[in-house]
Amino acid sequence: MDKEQMTILFVQPGKRPVEKTIPHTLQDLQAQVGGTIEIVYPWPDRRVGLVCNDEGKLEGLPLNRAIPEIEDAIAGDFFLCGLCDTEEGGELCSLPPKDMEYMKEHFKDPHFFMQTNRGITFFRVTPAVYAELMGRTKKQPPHDHGER
């Protein structure tokens, strides 16, 4: 296994996940999520780590995907990688092919989040529908072209 590179599944708000290979350095891991990293382990039956921006919600990054296993949502870009045993303990490594395929399907559809009177909820949409919904939430109401 190449310890200088690692293959990850990169997930951005509103988009399908993308498999990519990145340098295995702290600086490059942080660059993927746009800040200080936090590693979450939502799946006890899989050796998979979810790496996200530690301050994503505080920075106001858009909610990306809900993670029911931890009863939370991840804000901003995140990626999934493997967890490998080493002589020094555990470390991040490439996401194994079996987990890569499973997670691609698991995170295939973007989540669109809405505030309701019961809190924040989400539903799965296609990237095109996500873009359309996000565009509508940012558009201003039409101007009244009546008398001035």
Phi, psi and omega in degrees: 000134180281113181279350179272342180231154174216145179262127185234168169249112185265129185234122178245152178302134175079001184234162173284151179293152182232131174279132178209159178250130183231159173296145183265067176232155179302317181300318181287325176297316180295323180297326180296325183255357176075031178164196180298136184269150169233139179248125181244145181238076187284343187243094183296339180270001179231146178267068184230134175249141175255118184252121184225175177284122183300333183242024184306314180290320179297327180278356179077024178294150181294144176295139187254291180222144172280142177239089184302331182298334178243009179052049182206173174236148179265134178259135178082184179293146172213168174219160178248138179218173178274166175240118185243145176279138175227175177297331181274354184131223179254156176208163177287144179209184179299144176288122181300148183308319180298315179289327178301311181295318179298313183289328175301317179288318182300321183254015185306311185264133175298158175253134174254125185258143178223143174275129176236176178289352176255005181119197180273135175232169180216161169217154181278138180220169173280162176302324180294317179294321178302312181298319179295315179295318179294324177295322179291326182287340182263343183289145176277153176297152180299146178282143175280119182265027179282207182295152180253000000 
